[in-house]
Amino acid sequence: MTSSFLVTVQNKAGLHARPCGVLVQYIVSNNISAKLSYAGREVDADSILDLLSLCAPNGAEIMVSMCAHDACAQHYIRDLFAKQFGLNEGAHR
């Protein structure tokens, strides 16, 4: 059974290479099958190039579809988006 949920891109530069890399690393290392959809386009979440092709800007709402039985992974992915993939892009250096 598949479950879908919305996440919002919080990163100032949108869903760029670094957040895509963080997501792909998690997806691949945990053998998760997931798809992301934005603006009528659906891609596999295990490919950085596919994720980048979504061209999702800051504020974009992305639909994530994955196995409904993997509640931990769903929570972790929601958390990645909510916490800007741990990149703290808005922080002053």
C-alpha angles and dihedrals in degrees: 000000000000126000125198130199138168125245128183124224105238099176114109092227093045125234096339131160100287098053090041089053092050091050095045092048090054094044095048097041091052096042092237123165109215139151130204123208129196132160093356095310124112123196138174113261093221095074124074091200092051091049092047089052089066088071089205111182129206108294094025115144111224125194113223117200121190144133110314091216094065100080093156092056091046090052092046093051092048088050093050091057094042092051095044091249089291091288098120091207094169095056120108116238 
